[in-house]
Amino acid sequence: MRYSGYRGFVLTPVLAIIIVNLLVYIATIAATLVDYHLILLLGLQPATFLAKPWTIVTNLFVHGGIWHLAANMLTLFFFGRFLTGLIGSRAFFIIYFFGGILGNIFFMLLGPLFSIVVGASGAVFALGGTLAVLTPRLRVFVIPIPVPLPLWVAVIGGFLIMSLFPNVAWQGHLGGLVFGLIAGLALRSRVRPFRY
């Protein structure tokens, strides 16, 4: 007789990224208590990129505040879980990290030279862009809108609305979104159509 009950904690790719982001956020807060600013070491600044090339990846794990972290991780959780189920872990990682890196390249090309950019938003927009192509009619709730919207409207609308806010690196969001849309088109023929 086989028992197929509780299997214990499973560390999925999405949960692994969320945990790393949480740990980096805690480390960032702890470092400020001793007057050391990890954001300056890990955040991406176009003017200093050649001296600190690792920041094109490390800035994806650094967030400017608890609400910034919470919004990105919540969106990552929902988009990431669904997308991983459609395309698998390997493709998820490729889209997440390359989308985030392209977002950083867009910021370096189009953003202020001496600003520091942090956050996973470009990578998250890459996931959203991919899902918008693969499952455009999927309906999702967006707080505070009381009715479900097609996913593509939520993703594109979210990008446009967020671009209007001050201190938002819309360039990074745009780069991630572009990568995600291209990835979605490339994967569309290989992904089984989603039943709505």
Order of alpha helices (4+ residues) and beta strands (2+ residues): alpha-alpha-alpha-alpha-alpha-alpha-beta-beta-alpha-alpha
